[in-house]
Amino acid sequence: SESSESIHCPKVKMSTRLTTLQRTEVHAEGIWSARWSAKNRLLTGGQDESVKHFEEKADGTLGLLHSYEGHTLGVVSVDVHSSGQVAASSSLDSVIRVWNLESHATLDQIETAAMETWAVAFSPDSNAQQLNFATAGGTCGGVLLWEMGQESSRMHAEMRLPPPKEERGRP
């Protein structure tokens, strides 16, 4: 029979791993976003303004690989590129940060309109030369599509919801 302390996921033996971490390794406040990546690694974003990267150790517990700092408000969304080498985070500070998970460097920092970055997700067809990702949420109710090349990032498409009928002059 299964213990109430166990959660089973494909290819990952999970028990109470996060509680076995040293208190200094986990977020100081709530975890708002989590994403699994290659090699049974976990990326989390928290209310404490940080992004944490964990990996499964030989004993089945998770150990902290690196803590990414730079956001000035809570991190609401994280995603990992399919290569497992790049991650993106979005925060209430209206900044998207793109991180190199191997060198731990910040690859890019994109300032957006206030409260417009509630979610970030990489396109499954982006590659090492051209990372494509989307952000969504906020007051616009739409999606912004971004391209990140070797030298800079730019928004290349914008999908906005139409205004409600009453704002378009219809009864």
Buried (B, 14 or more C-beta within 10 A) or exposed (E): EEEEEEEEEEEBEBBEBBEBBEEEBBBEEEBBBBBBBEEBBBBBBBBBBBBBBBBBEEEEBBBBBBBBEBBEEBBBBBBBBBBEBBBBBBBBBBBBBBBEBEEEEEBBEBEBEEEBBBBBBBBEEBEEEEBBBBBBBBEBEBBBBBBBEEEEBEEEEEEEEEEEEEEEEEE
